[in-house]
């Protein structure tokens, strides 16, 4: 599983090129309670849930900077039907 370092959006904007290219980051925006997961080189990416979550409940499923429907995302990460049901319940 990918380990994400939690940082503020302000810290994210101040990252060096090396940090930006080599690390994964999680940003929890306290202003609107939105959450973002970034993979290396700033690509939106998450393999264990939605990569973008907004305070209104909207969720977006991303891998390597590409957005997918939940169903396609599940196929891309190759999870079982049981895992898919769990994620549906957890994030619905």
PyMOL Python script that loads the backbone (N, CA, C, O; Angstrom):
from pymol import cmd

cmd.read_pdbstr("""\
ATOM      1  N   UNK A   1       0.836  -1.175   0.000  1.00  0.00           N
ATOM      2  CA  UNK A   1       0.000   0.000   0.000  1.00  0.00           C
ATOM      3  C   UNK A   1       0.888   1.249   0.000  1.00  0.00           C
ATOM      4  O   UNK A   1       1.949   1.281   0.622  1.00  0.00           O
ATOM      5  N   UNK A   2       0.432   2.243  -0.697  1.00  0.00           N
ATOM      6  CA  UNK A   2       1.168   3.499  -0.798  1.00  0.00           C
ATOM      7  C   UNK A   2       1.025   4.276   0.506  1.00  0.00           C
ATOM      8  O   UNK A   2      -0.067   4.368   1.068  1.00  0.00           O
ATOM      9  N   UNK A   3       2.136   4.831   0.981  1.00  0.00           N
ATOM     10  CA  UNK A   3       2.102   5.677   2.173  1.00  0.00           C
ATOM     11  C   UNK A   3       2.081   7.134   1.720  1.00  0.00           C
ATOM     12  O   UNK A   3       2.923   7.572   0.936  1.00  0.00           O
ATOM     13  N   UNK A   4       1.106   7.868   2.228  1.00  0.00           N
ATOM     14  CA  UNK A   4       0.967   9.280   1.906  1.00  0.00           C
ATOM     15  C   UNK A   4       1.380  10.124   3.104  1.00  0.00           C
ATOM     16  O   UNK A   4       1.024   9.821   4.243  1.00  0.00           O
ATOM     17  N   UNK A   5       2.128  11.176   2.838  1.00  0.00           N
ATOM     18  CA  UNK A   5       2.503  12.118   3.885  1.00  0.00           C
ATOM     19  C   UNK A   5       1.430  13.197   3.948  1.00  0.00           C
ATOM     20  O   UNK A   5       1.111  13.815   2.932  1.00  0.00           O
ATOM     21  N   UNK A   6       0.873  13.426   5.127  1.00  0.00           N
ATOM     22  CA  UNK A   6      -0.148  14.462   5.265  1.00  0.00           C
ATOM     23  C   UNK A   6       0.509  15.818   5.413  1.00  0.00           C
ATOM     24  O   UNK A   6       1.329  16.030   6.306  1.00  0.00           O
ATOM     25  N   UNK A   7       0.142  16.739   4.526  1.00  0.00           N
ATOM     26  CA  UNK A   7       0.667  18.109   4.570  1.00  0.00           C
ATOM     27  C   UNK A   7      -0.465  19.081   4.258  1.00  0.00           C
ATOM     28  O   UNK A   7      -1.515  18.684   3.753  1.00  0.00           O
ATOM     29  N   UNK A   8      -0.244  20.353   4.563  1.00  0.00           N
ATOM     30  CA  UNK A   8      -1.223  21.384   4.230  1.00  0.00           C
ATOM     31  C   UNK A   8      -1.064  21.765   2.755  1.00  0.00           C
ATOM     32  O   UNK A   8      -0.045  21.468   2.132  1.00  0.00           O
ATOM     33  N   UNK A   9      -2.081  22.420   2.215  1.00  0.00           N
ATOM     34  CA  UNK A   9      -2.003  22.867   0.823  1.00  0.00           C
ATOM     35  C   UNK A   9      -0.866  23.864   0.657  1.00  0.00           C
ATOM     36  O   UNK A   9      -0.180  23.856  -0.365  1.00  0.00           O
ATOM     37  N   UNK A  10      -0.662  24.716   1.642  1.00  0.00           N
ATOM     38  CA  UNK A  10       0.431  25.692   1.587  1.00  0.00           C
ATOM     39  C   UNK A  10       1.780  24.984   1.530  1.00  0.00           C
ATOM     40  O   UNK A  10       2.669  25.388   0.780  1.00  0.00           O
ATOM     41  N   UNK A  11       1.932  23.913   2.335  1.00  0.00           N
ATOM     42  CA  UNK A  11       3.175  23.132   2.301  1.00  0.00           C
ATOM     43  C   UNK A  11       3.352  22.455   0.944  1.00  0.00           C
ATOM     44  O   UNK A  11       4.464  22.377   0.422  1.00  0.00           O
ATOM     45  N   UNK A  12       2.254  21.971   0.379  1.00  0.00           N
ATOM     46  CA  UNK A  12       2.305  21.321  -0.934  1.00  0.00           C
ATOM     47  C   UNK A  12       2.841  22.285  -1.991  1.00  0.00           C
ATOM     48  O   UNK A  12       3.643  21.898  -2.841  1.00  0.00           O
ATOM     49  N   UNK A  13       2.399  23.530  -1.934  1.00  0.00           N
ATOM     50  CA  UNK A  13       2.847  24.531  -2.905  1.00  0.00           C
ATOM     51  C   UNK A  13       4.320  24.879  -2.744  1.00  0.00           C
ATOM     52  O   UNK A  13       4.937  25.385  -3.681  1.00  0.00           O
ATOM     53  N   UNK A  14       4.896  24.619  -1.577  1.00  0.00           N
ATOM     54  CA  UNK A  14       6.290  24.953  -1.305  1.00  0.00           C
ATOM     55  C   UNK A  14       7.260  23.791  -1.519  1.00  0.00           C
ATOM     56  O   UNK A  14       8.452  23.929  -1.248  1.00  0.00           O
ATOM     57  N   UNK A  15       6.769  22.657  -2.000  1.00  0.00           N
ATOM     58  CA  UNK A  15       7.632  21.487  -2.175  1.00  0.00           C
ATOM     59  C   UNK A  15       8.730  21.737  -3.204  1.00  0.00           C
ATOM     60  O   UNK A  15       8.528  22.450  -4.187  1.00  0.00           O
ATOM     61  N   UNK A  16       9.871  21.151  -2.966  1.00  0.00           N
ATOM     62  CA  UNK A  16      10.942  21.206  -3.956  1.00  0.00           C
ATOM     63  C   UNK A  16      10.591  20.259  -5.106  1.00  0.00           C
ATOM     64  O   UNK A  16       9.712  19.408  -4.963  1.00  0.00           O
ATOM     65  N   UNK A  17      11.264  20.402  -6.226  1.00  0.00           N
ATOM     66  CA  UNK A  17      11.041  19.520  -7.374  1.00  0.00           C
ATOM     67  C   UNK A  17      11.297  18.069  -6.970  1.00  0.00           C
ATOM     68  O   UNK A  17      10.543  17.174  -7.353  1.00  0.00           O
ATOM     69  N   UNK A  18      12.343  17.841  -6.210  1.00  0.00           N
ATOM     70  CA  UNK A  18      12.673  16.483  -5.775  1.00  0.00           C
ATOM     71  C   UNK A  18      11.559  15.899  -4.911  1.00  0.00           C
ATOM     72  O   UNK A  18      11.134  14.765  -5.130  1.00  0.00           O
ATOM     73  N   UNK A  19      11.084  16.672  -3.926  1.00  0.00           N
ATOM     74  CA  UNK A  19       9.996  16.200  -3.055  1.00  0.00           C
ATOM     75  C   UNK A  19       8.732  15.936  -3.876  1.00  0.00           C
ATOM     76  O   UNK A  19       8.059  14.924  -3.679  1.00  0.00           O
ATOM     77  N   UNK A  20       8.422  16.832  -4.780  1.00  0.00           N
ATOM     78  CA  UNK A  20       7.232  16.720  -5.636  1.00  0.00           C
ATOM     79  C   UNK A  20       7.283  15.450  -6.479  1.00  0.00           C
ATOM     80  O   UNK A  20       6.267  14.776  -6.652  1.00  0.00           O
ATOM     81  N   UNK A  21       8.454  15.125  -6.999  1.00  0.00           N
ATOM     82  CA  UNK A  21       8.600  13.977  -7.895  1.00  0.00           C
ATOM     83  C   UNK A  21       8.731  12.638  -7.181  1.00  0.00           C
ATOM     84  O   UNK A  21       8.433  11.599  -7.770  1.00  0.00           O
ATOM     85  N   UNK A  22       9.170  12.641  -5.924  1.00  0.00           N
ATOM     86  CA  UNK A  22       9.508  11.381  -5.270  1.00  0.00           C
ATOM     87  C   UNK A  22       8.564  10.945  -4.150  1.00  0.00           C
ATOM     88  O   UNK A  22       8.686   9.825  -3.655  1.00  0.00           O
ATOM     89  N   UNK A  23       7.639  11.790  -3.745  1.00  0.00           N
ATOM     90  CA  UNK A  23       6.800  11.452  -2.595  1.00  0.00           C
ATOM     91  C   UNK A  23       5.312  11.510  -2.930  1.00  0.00           C
ATOM     92  O   UNK A  23       4.910  12.056  -3.957  1.00  0.00           O
ATOM     93  N   UNK A  24       4.504  10.935  -2.041  1.00  0.00           N
ATOM     94  CA  UNK A  24       3.048  10.933  -2.162  1.00  0.00           C
ATOM     95  C   UNK A  24       2.473  11.753  -1.014  1.00  0.00           C
ATOM     96  O   UNK A  24       2.964  11.686   0.113  1.00  0.00           O
ATOM     97  N   UNK A  25       1.430  12.528  -1.306  1.00  0.00           N
ATOM     98  CA  UNK A  25       0.903  13.445  -0.308  1.00  0.00           C
ATOM     99  C   UNK A  25      -0.607  13.348  -0.159  1.00  0.00           C
ATOM    100  O   UNK A  25      -1.336  13.089  -1.117  1.00  0.00           O
ATOM    101  N   UNK A  26      -1.054  13.566   1.081  1.00  0.00           N
ATOM    102  CA  UNK A  26      -2.473  13.670   1.405  1.00  0.00           C
ATOM    103  C   UNK A  26      -2.706  15.068   1.949  1.00  0.00           C
ATOM    104  O   UNK A  26      -2.007  15.518   2.856  1.00  0.00           O
ATOM    105  N   UNK A  27      -3.690  15.747   1.390  1.00  0.00           N
ATOM    106  CA  UNK A  27      -4.019  17.095   1.829  1.00  0.00           C
ATOM    107  C   UNK A  27      -5.467  17.111   2.310  1.00  0.00           C
ATOM    108  O   UNK A  27      -6.381  16.761   1.563  1.00  0.00           O
ATOM    109  N   UNK A  28      -5.669  17.516   3.554  1.00  0.00           N
ATOM    110  CA  UNK A  28      -6.999  17.683   4.115  1.00  0.00           C
ATOM    111  C   UNK A  28      -7.212  19.177   4.270  1.00  0.00           C
ATOM    112  O   UNK A  28      -6.621  19.807   5.147  1.00  0.00           O
ATOM    113  N   UNK A  29      -8.052  19.740   3.425  1.00  0.00           N
ATOM    114  CA  UNK A  29      -8.273  21.183   3.419  1.00  0.00           C
ATOM    115  C   UNK A  29      -9.266  21.548   4.523  1.00  0.00           C
ATOM    116  O   UNK A  29     -10.453  21.250   4.397  1.00  0.00           O
ATOM    117  N   UNK A  30      -8.805  22.185   5.601  1.00  0.00           N
ATOM    118  CA  UNK A  30      -9.700  22.500   6.714  1.00  0.00           C
ATOM    119  C   UNK A  30     -10.737  23.571   6.388  1.00  0.00           C
ATOM    120  O   UNK A  30     -11.741  23.692   7.090  1.00  0.00           O
ATOM    121  N   UNK A  31     -10.506  24.338   5.345  1.00  0.00           N
ATOM    122  CA  UNK A  31     -11.444  25.403   4.989  1.00  0.00           C
ATOM    123  C   UNK A  31     -12.778  24.820   4.526  1.00  0.00           C
ATOM    124  O   UNK A  31     -13.840  25.266   4.960  1.00  0.00           O
ATOM    125  N   UNK A  32     -12.718  23.824   3.643  1.00  0.00           N
ATOM    126  CA  UNK A  32     -13.967  23.230   3.153  1.00  0.00           C
ATOM    127  C   UNK A  32     -14.041  21.723   3.411  1.00  0.00           C
ATOM    128  O   UNK A  32     -14.933  21.051   2.893  1.00  0.00           O
ATOM    129  N   UNK A  33     -13.123  21.195   4.197  1.00  0.00           N
ATOM    130  CA  UNK A  33     -13.085  19.781   4.583  1.00  0.00           C
ATOM    131  C   UNK A  33     -12.980  18.840   3.380  1.00  0.00           C
ATOM    132  O   UNK A  33     -13.466  17.711   3.431  1.00  0.00           O
ATOM    133  N   UNK A  34     -12.350  19.302   2.305  1.00  0.00           N
ATOM    134  CA  UNK A  34     -12.106  18.425   1.161  1.00  0.00           C
ATOM    135  C   UNK A  34     -10.788  17.690   1.367  1.00  0.00           C
ATOM    136  O   UNK A  34      -9.915  18.149   2.104  1.00  0.00           O
ATOM    137  N   UNK A  35     -10.655  16.535   0.703  1.00  0.00           N
ATOM    138  CA  UNK A  35      -9.464  15.703   0.862  1.00  0.00           C
ATOM    139  C   UNK A  35      -8.915  15.334  -0.508  1.00  0.00           C
ATOM    140  O   UNK A  35      -9.672  15.030  -1.429  1.00  0.00           O
ATOM    141  N   UNK A  36      -7.581  15.364  -0.636  1.00  0.00           N
ATOM    142  CA  UNK A  36      -6.911  15.099  -1.901  1.00  0.00           C
ATOM    143  C   UNK A  36      -5.727  14.165  -1.668  1.00  0.00           C
ATOM    144  O   UNK A  36      -4.977  14.331  -0.706  1.00  0.00           O
ATOM    145  N   UNK A  37      -5.568  13.194  -2.544  1.00  0.00           N
ATOM    146  CA  UNK A  37      -4.416  12.297  -2.495  1.00  0.00           C
ATOM    147  C   UNK A  37      -3.622  12.489  -3.777  1.00  0.00           C
ATOM    148  O   UNK A  37      -4.165  12.369  -4.875  1.00  0.00           O
ATOM    149  N   UNK A  38      -2.323  12.790  -3.636  1.00  0.00           N
ATOM    150  CA  UNK A  38      -1.439  13.002  -4.785  1.00  0.00           C
ATOM    151  C   UNK A  38      -0.316  11.978  -4.764  1.00  0.00           C
ATOM    152  O   UNK A  38       0.316  11.736  -3.736  1.00  0.00           O
ATOM    153  N   UNK A  39      -0.088  11.384  -5.929  1.00  0.00           N
ATOM    154  CA  UNK A  39       0.973  10.417  -6.121  1.00  0.00           C
ATOM    155  C   UNK A  39       2.205  11.161  -6.610  1.00  0.00           C
ATOM    156  O   UNK A  39       2.173  12.380  -6.776  1.00  0.00           O
ATOM    157  N   UNK A  40       3.271  10.445  -6.838  1.00  0.00           N
ATOM    158  CA  UNK A  40       4.505  11.049  -7.317  1.00  0.00           C
ATOM    159  C   UNK A  40       4.257  11.895  -8.560  1.00  0.00           C
ATOM    160  O   UNK A  40       3.420  11.554  -9.396  1.00  0.00           O
ATOM    161  N   UNK A  41       4.975  12.979  -8.675  1.00  0.00           N
ATOM    162  CA  UNK A  41       4.886  13.946  -9.761  1.00  0.00           C
ATOM    163  C   UNK A  41       3.538  14.657  -9.782  1.00  0.00           C
ATOM    164  O   UNK A  41       3.109  15.153 -10.823  1.00  0.00           O
ATOM    165  N   UNK A  42       2.869  14.706  -8.627  1.00  0.00           N
ATOM    166  CA  UNK A  42       1.638  15.475  -8.494  1.00  0.00           C
ATOM    167  C   UNK A  42       0.414  14.881  -9.161  1.00  0.00           C
ATOM    168  O   UNK A  42      -0.580  15.578  -9.364  1.00  0.00           O
ATOM    169  N   UNK A  43       0.471  13.603  -9.506  1.00  0.00           N
ATOM    170  CA  UNK A  43      -0.684  12.964 -10.129  1.00  0.00           C
ATOM    171  C   UNK A  43      -1.705  12.579  -9.059  1.00  0.00           C
ATOM    172  O   UNK A  43      -1.354  11.999  -8.031  1.00  0.00           O
ATOM    173  N   UNK A  44      -2.957  12.906  -9.310  1.00  0.00           N
ATOM    174  CA  UNK A  44      -4.009  12.505  -8.387  1.00  0.00           C
ATOM    175  C   UNK A  44      -4.115  10.989  -8.462  1.00  0.00           C
ATOM    176  O   UNK A  44      -4.249  10.424  -9.547  1.00  0.00           O
ATOM    177  N   UNK A  45      -4.053  10.327  -7.300  1.00  0.00           N
ATOM    178  CA  UNK A  45      -3.945   8.863  -7.311  1.00  0.00           C
ATOM    179  C   UNK A  45      -4.290   8.300  -5.937  1.00  0.00           C
ATOM    180  O   UNK A  45      -3.842   8.810  -4.909  1.00  0.00           O
ATOM    181  N   UNK A  46      -5.092   7.244  -5.940  1.00  0.00           N
ATOM    182  CA  UNK A  46      -5.338   6.500  -4.699  1.00  0.00           C
ATOM    183  C   UNK A  46      -5.852   5.115  -5.054  1.00  0.00           C
ATOM    184  O   UNK A  46      -6.716   4.969  -5.919  1.00  0.00           O
ATOM    185  N   UNK A  47      -5.322   4.099  -4.387  1.00  0.00           N
ATOM    186  CA  UNK A  47      -5.680   2.713  -4.675  1.00  0.00           C
ATOM    187  C   UNK A  47      -6.579   2.085  -3.613  1.00  0.00           C
ATOM    188  O   UNK A  47      -7.020   0.949  -3.785  1.00  0.00           O
ATOM    189  N   UNK A  48      -6.859   2.789  -2.529  1.00  0.00           N
ATOM    190  CA  UNK A  48      -7.692   2.205  -1.477  1.00  0.00           C
ATOM    191  C   UNK A  48      -8.939   3.033  -1.175  1.00  0.00           C
ATOM    192  O   UNK A  48      -9.545   2.885  -0.114  1.00  0.00           O
ATOM    193  N   UNK A  49      -9.316   3.893  -2.100  1.00  0.00           N
ATOM    194  CA  UNK A  49     -10.506   4.720  -1.937  1.00  0.00           C
ATOM    195  C   UNK A  49     -10.490   5.851  -2.947  1.00  0.00           C
ATOM    196  O   UNK A  49      -9.617   5.898  -3.814  1.00  0.00           O
ATOM    197  N   UNK A  50     -11.451   6.766  -2.841  1.00  0.00           N
ATOM    198  CA  UNK A  50     -11.489   7.888  -3.783  1.00  0.00           C
ATOM    199  C   UNK A  50     -10.296   8.819  -3.555  1.00  0.00           C
ATOM    200  O   UNK A  50      -9.880   9.037  -2.418  1.00  0.00           O
ATOM    201  N   UNK A  51      -9.760   9.355  -4.626  1.00  0.00           N
ATOM    202  CA  UNK A  51      -8.601  10.245  -4.531  1.00  0.00           C
ATOM    203  C   UNK A  51      -9.007  11.683  -4.241  1.00  0.00           C
ATOM    204  O   UNK A  51      -8.187  12.485  -3.794  1.00  0.00           O
ATOM    205  N   UNK A  52     -10.256  12.008  -4.492  1.00  0.00           N
ATOM    206  CA  UNK A  52     -10.799  13.322  -4.162  1.00  0.00           C
ATOM    207  C   UNK A  52     -12.106  13.117  -3.419  1.00  0.00           C
ATOM    208  O   UNK A  52     -12.979  12.377  -3.874  1.00  0.00           O
ATOM    209  N   UNK A  53     -12.239  13.769  -2.278  1.00  0.00           N
ATOM    210  CA  UNK A  53     -13.476  13.713  -1.503  1.00  0.00           C
ATOM    211  C   UNK A  53     -13.851  15.136  -1.117  1.00  0.00           C
ATOM    212  O   UNK A  53     -13.048  15.865  -0.534  1.00  0.00           O
ATOM    213  N   UNK A  54     -15.077  15.521  -1.447  1.00  0.00           N
ATOM    214  CA  UNK A  54     -15.538  16.866  -1.122  1.00  0.00           C
ATOM    215  C   UNK A  54     -16.527  16.822   0.027  1.00  0.00           C
ATOM    216  O   UNK A  54     -17.149  15.791   0.281  1.00  0.00           O
ATOM    217  N   UNK A  55     -16.672  17.947   0.726  1.00  0.00           N
ATOM    218  CA  UNK A  55     -17.525  17.984   1.910  1.00  0.00           C
ATOM    219  C   UNK A  55     -18.999  17.756   1.599  1.00  0.00           C
ATOM    220  O   UNK A  55     -19.776  17.446   2.502  1.00  0.00           O
ATOM    221  N   UNK A  56     -19.395  17.903   0.347  1.00  0.00           N
ATOM    222  CA  UNK A  56     -20.799  17.637  -0.015  1.00  0.00           C
ATOM    223  C   UNK A  56     -21.048  16.156  -0.292  1.00  0.00           C
ATOM    224  O   UNK A  56     -22.152  15.767  -0.673  1.00  0.00           O
ATOM    225  N   UNK A  57     -20.001  15.321  -0.096  1.00  0.00           N
ATOM    226  CA  UNK A  57     -20.141  13.883  -0.304  1.00  0.00           C
ATOM    227  C   UNK A  57     -19.693  13.400  -1.667  1.00  0.00           C
ATOM    228  O   UNK A  57     -19.651  12.194  -1.909  1.00  0.00           O
ATOM    229  N   UNK A  58     -19.361  14.307  -2.557  1.00  0.00           N
ATOM    230  CA  UNK A  58     -18.898  13.931  -3.892  1.00  0.00           C
ATOM    231  C   UNK A  58     -17.529  13.274  -3.789  1.00  0.00           C
ATOM    232  O   UNK A  58     -16.650  13.743  -3.065  1.00  0.00           O
ATOM    233  N   UNK A  59     -17.363  12.172  -4.534  1.00  0.00           N
ATOM    234  CA  UNK A  59     -16.098  11.441  -4.535  1.00  0.00           C
ATOM    235  C   UNK A  59     -15.673  11.179  -5.975  1.00  0.00           C
ATOM    236  O   UNK A  59     -16.504  10.938  -6.851  1.00  0.00           O
ATOM    237  N   UNK A  60     -14.366  11.230  -6.200  1.00  0.00           N
ATOM    238  CA  UNK A  60     -13.811  10.982  -7.530  1.00  0.00           C
ATOM    239  C   UNK A  60     -12.710   9.939  -7.411  1.00  0.00           C
ATOM    240  O   UNK A  60     -11.898   9.976  -6.486  1.00  0.00           O
ATOM    241  N   UNK A  61     -12.695   9.015  -8.353  1.00  0.00           N
ATOM    242  CA  UNK A  61     -11.796   7.859  -8.328  1.00  0.00           C
ATOM    243  C   UNK A  61     -10.719   8.042  -9.382  1.00  0.00           C
ATOM    244  O   UNK A  61     -11.011   8.073 -10.578  1.00  0.00           O
ATOM    245  N   UNK A  62      -9.462   8.164  -8.934  1.00  0.00           N
ATOM    246  CA  UNK A  62      -8.339   8.468  -9.820  1.00  0.00           C
ATOM    247  C   UNK A  62      -7.205   7.474  -9.631  1.00  0.00           C
ATOM    248  O   UNK A  62      -6.980   6.954  -8.538  1.00  0.00           O
ATOM    249  N   UNK A  63      -6.489   7.222 -10.738  1.00  0.00           N
ATOM    250  CA  UNK A  63      -5.242   6.454 -10.730  1.00  0.00           C
ATOM    251  C   UNK A  63      -4.274   7.137 -11.683  1.00  0.00           C
ATOM    252  O   UNK A  63      -4.613   7.385 -12.840  1.00  0.00           O
ATOM    253  N   UNK A  64      -3.089   7.438 -11.214  1.00  0.00           N
ATOM    254  CA  UNK A  64      -2.027   8.014 -12.056  1.00  0.00           C
ATOM    255  C   UNK A  64      -2.476   9.217 -12.875  1.00  0.00           C
ATOM    256  O   UNK A  64      -2.106   9.360 -14.040  1.00  0.00           O
ATOM    257  N   UNK A  65      -3.272  10.075 -12.257  1.00  0.00           N
ATOM    258  CA  UNK A  65      -3.702  11.298 -12.931  1.00  0.00           C
ATOM    259  C   UNK A  65      -4.887  11.128 -13.862  1.00  0.00           C
ATOM    260  O   UNK A  65      -5.248  12.070 -14.568  1.00  0.00           O
ATOM    261  N   UNK A  66      -5.497   9.960 -13.884  1.00  0.00           N
ATOM    262  CA  UNK A  66      -6.655   9.709 -14.744  1.00  0.00           C
ATOM    263  C   UNK A  66      -7.881   9.411 -13.897  1.00  0.00           C
ATOM    264  O   UNK A  66      -7.823   8.607 -12.968  1.00  0.00           O
ATOM    265  N   UNK A  67      -8.987  10.064 -14.222  1.00  0.00           N
ATOM    266  CA  UNK A  67     -10.223   9.838 -13.478  1.00  0.00           C
ATOM    267  C   UNK A  67     -11.016   8.694 -14.106  1.00  0.00           C
ATOM    268  O   UNK A  67     -11.066   8.554 -15.328  1.00  0.00           O
ATOM    269  N   UNK A  68     -11.636   7.877 -13.246  1.00  0.00           N
ATOM    270  CA  UNK A  68     -12.424   6.730 -13.679  1.00  0.00           C
ATOM    271  C   UNK A  68     -13.754   6.706 -12.935  1.00  0.00           C
ATOM    272  O   UNK A  68     -13.904   7.318 -11.877  1.00  0.00           O
ATOM    273  N   UNK A  69     -14.705   5.994 -13.504  1.00  0.00           N
ATOM    274  CA  UNK A  69     -15.914   5.693 -12.751  1.00  0.00           C
ATOM    275  C   UNK A  69     -15.506   4.715 -11.664  1.00  0.00           C
ATOM    276  O   UNK A  69     -14.439   4.108 -11.745  1.00  0.00           O
ATOM    277  N   UNK A  70     -16.337   4.557 -10.654  1.00  0.00           N
ATOM    278  CA  UNK A  70     -16.033   3.613  -9.581  1.00  0.00           C
ATOM    279  C   UNK A  70     -15.830   2.215 -10.153  1.00  0.00           C
ATOM    280  O   UNK A  70     -14.888   1.523  -9.765  1.00  0.00           O
ATOM    281  N   UNK A  71     -16.699   1.787 -11.071  1.00  0.00           N
ATOM    282  CA  UNK A  71     -16.614   0.440 -11.644  1.00  0.00           C
ATOM    283  C   UNK A  71     -15.305   0.224 -12.399  1.00  0.00           C
ATOM    284  O   UNK A  71     -14.658  -0.810 -12.232  1.00  0.00           O
ATOM    285  N   UNK A  72     -14.916   1.176 -13.213  1.00  0.00           N
ATOM    286  CA  UNK A  72     -13.674   1.053 -13.978  1.00  0.00           C
ATOM    287  C   UNK A  72     -12.472   1.100 -13.052  1.00  0.00           C
ATOM    288  O   UNK A  72     -11.513   0.351 -13.242  1.00  0.00           O
ATOM    289  N   UNK A  73     -12.511   1.969 -12.053  1.00  0.00           N
ATOM    290  CA  UNK A  73     -11.434   2.058 -11.060  1.00  0.00           C
ATOM    291  C   UNK A  73     -11.244   0.708 -10.377  1.00  0.00           C
ATOM    292  O   UNK A  73     -10.113   0.253 -10.205  1.00  0.00           O
ATOM    293  N   UNK A  74     -12.346   0.062  -9.988  1.00  0.00           N
ATOM    294  CA  UNK A  74     -12.276  -1.258  -9.343  1.00  0.00           C
ATOM    295  C   UNK A  74     -11.597  -2.288 -10.249  1.00  0.00           C
ATOM    296  O   UNK A  74     -10.801  -3.103  -9.783  1.00  0.00           O
ATOM    297  N   UNK A  75     -11.911  -2.246 -11.528  1.00  0.00           N
ATOM    298  CA  UNK A  75     -11.289  -3.183 -12.473  1.00  0.00           C
ATOM    299  C   UNK A  75      -9.797  -2.895 -12.625  1.00  0.00           C
ATOM    300  O   UNK A  75      -8.985  -3.817 -12.708  1.00  0.00           O
ATOM    301  N   UNK A  76      -9.446  -1.625 -12.661  1.00  0.00           N
ATOM    302  CA  UNK A  76      -8.040  -1.243 -12.836  1.00  0.00           C
ATOM    303  C   UNK A  76      -7.172  -1.679 -11.652  1.00  0.00           C
ATOM    304  O   UNK A  76      -6.023  -2.079 -11.838  1.00  0.00           O
ATOM    305  N   UNK A  77      -7.723  -1.600 -10.435  1.00  0.00           N
ATOM    306  CA  UNK A  77      -6.926  -2.007  -9.275  1.00  0.00           C
ATOM    307  C   UNK A  77      -7.119  -3.481  -8.949  1.00  0.00           C
ATOM    308  O   UNK A  77      -6.484  -4.015  -8.040  1.00  0.00           O
ATOM    309  N   UNK A  78      -8.007  -4.136  -9.704  1.00  0.00           N
ATOM    310  CA  UNK A  78      -8.195  -5.587  -9.611  1.00  0.00           C
ATOM    311  C   UNK A  78      -8.583  -6.042  -8.198  1.00  0.00           C
ATOM    312  O   UNK A  78      -7.846  -6.774  -7.539  1.00  0.00           O
ATOM    313  N   UNK A  79      -9.761  -5.586  -7.755  1.00  0.00           N
ATOM    314  CA  UNK A  79     -10.233  -6.002  -6.434  1.00  0.00           C
ATOM    315  C   UNK A  79     -11.366  -7.016  -6.574  1.00  0.00           C
ATOM    316  O   UNK A  79     -12.011  -7.111  -7.618  1.00  0.00           O
ATOM    317  N   UNK A  80     -11.590  -7.755  -5.519  1.00  0.00           N
ATOM    318  CA  UNK A  80     -12.635  -8.779  -5.511  1.00  0.00           C
ATOM    319  C   UNK A  80     -14.008  -8.123  -5.390  1.00  0.00           C
ATOM    320  O   UNK A  80     -14.115  -6.944  -5.050  1.00  0.00           O
ATOM    321  N   UNK A  81     -15.053  -8.896  -5.671  1.00  0.00           N
ATOM    322  CA  UNK A  81     -16.416  -8.396  -5.510  1.00  0.00           C
ATOM    323  C   UNK A  81     -16.678  -8.029  -4.048  1.00  0.00           C
ATOM    324  O   UNK A  81     -17.375  -7.055  -3.766  1.00  0.00           O
ATOM    325  N   UNK A  82     -16.128  -8.798  -3.134  1.00  0.00           N
ATOM    326  CA  UNK A  82     -16.298  -8.516  -1.708  1.00  0.00           C
ATOM    327  C   UNK A  82     -15.663  -7.170  -1.351  1.00  0.00           C
ATOM    328  O   UNK A  82     -16.260  -6.379  -0.622  1.00  0.00           O
ATOM    329  N   UNK A  83     -14.471  -6.909  -1.854  1.00  0.00           N
ATOM    330  CA  UNK A  83     -13.798  -5.635  -1.601  1.00  0.00           C
ATOM    331  C   UNK A  83     -14.585  -4.484  -2.226  1.00  0.00           C
ATOM    332  O   UNK A  83     -14.674  -3.402  -1.647  1.00  0.00           O
ATOM    333  N   UNK A  84     -15.146  -4.717  -3.391  1.00  0.00           N
ATOM    334  CA  UNK A  84     -15.943  -3.698  -4.070  1.00  0.00           C
ATOM    335  C   UNK A  84     -17.174  -3.335  -3.227  1.00  0.00           C
ATOM    336  O   UNK A  84     -17.497  -2.157  -3.074  1.00  0.00           O
ATOM    337  N   UNK A  85     -17.855  -4.347  -2.683  1.00  0.00           N
ATOM    338  CA  UNK A  85     -19.024  -4.113  -1.825  1.00  0.00           C
ATOM    339  C   UNK A  85     -18.609  -3.309  -0.592  1.00  0.00           C
ATOM    340  O   UNK A  85     -19.294  -2.363  -0.204  1.00  0.00           O
ATOM    341  N   UNK A  86     -17.486  -3.689   0.019  1.00  0.00           N
ATOM    342  CA  UNK A  86     -16.987  -2.970   1.192  1.00  0.00           C
ATOM    343  C   UNK A  86     -16.755  -1.501   0.868  1.00  0.00           C
ATOM    344  O   UNK A  86     -17.166  -0.630   1.634  1.00  0.00           O
ATOM    345  N   UNK A  87     -16.097  -1.210  -0.267  1.00  0.00           N
ATOM    346  CA  UNK A  87     -15.816   0.171  -0.652  1.00  0.00           C
ATOM    347  C   UNK A  87     -17.105   0.933  -0.935  1.00  0.00           C
ATOM    348  O   UNK A  87     -17.218   2.104  -0.574  1.00  0.00           O
ATOM    349  N   UNK A  88     -18.071   0.292  -1.572  1.00  0.00           N
ATOM    350  CA  UNK A  88     -19.372   0.933  -1.825  1.00  0.00           C
ATOM    351  C   UNK A  88     -20.027   1.344  -0.514  1.00  0.00           C
ATOM    352  O   UNK A  88     -20.534   2.458  -0.385  1.00  0.00           O
ATOM    353  N   UNK A  89     -20.013   0.440   0.451  1.00  0.00           N
ATOM    354  CA  UNK A  89     -20.632   0.744   1.749  1.00  0.00           C
ATOM    355  C   UNK A  89     -19.853   1.824   2.495  1.00  0.00           C
ATOM    356  O   UNK A  89     -20.446   2.714   3.105  1.00  0.00           O
ATOM    357  N   UNK A  90     -18.558   1.745   2.445  1.00  0.00           N
ATOM    358  CA  UNK A  90     -17.714   2.708   3.157  1.00  0.00           C
ATOM    359  C   UNK A  90     -17.839   4.118   2.588  1.00  0.00           C
ATOM    360  O   UNK A  90     -17.857   5.088   3.345  1.00  0.00           O
ATOM    361  N   UNK A  91     -17.925   4.241   1.278  1.00  0.00           N
ATOM    362  CA  UNK A  91     -17.884   5.549   0.639  1.00  0.00           C
ATOM    363  C   UNK A  91     -19.205   6.001   0.041  1.00  0.00           C
ATOM    364  O   UNK A  91     -19.242   6.988  -0.695  1.00  0.00           O
ATOM    365  N   UNK A  92     -20.289   5.299   0.343  1.00  0.00           N
ATOM    366  CA  UNK A  92     -21.587   5.738  -0.213  1.00  0.00           C
ATOM    367  C   UNK A  92     -22.278   6.723   0.699  1.00  0.00           C
ATOM    368  O   UNK A  92     -23.373   7.191   0.387  1.00  0.00           O
TER     369      UNK A  92
END
""", "prot")
cmd.dss("prot")
cmd.show_as("cartoon", "prot")
cmd.util.cbc("prot")
cmd.orient("prot")
